[in-house]
């Protein structure tokens, strides 16, 4: 699994997170409420792995770091 960590500080409050991939023709937008020490995870699912068979991004957030095994 290939992943990239981008450290960007977001201010506290409502923030709009937009992710665009012209190559995969995928776009996702989500408004989240950011609190201190919160992590945002953006995952890309190619069309083969999801049921809709359309490339898409999943944006999730939480207080604990996300770990992959």
Secondary structure, DSSP 8 states (H G I E B T S, - for coil): -----------SEEEEEEEEETTTTEEEEEEEEE-TT-EEEEEEE-TTTSTT-S-EEEEEEESS-----
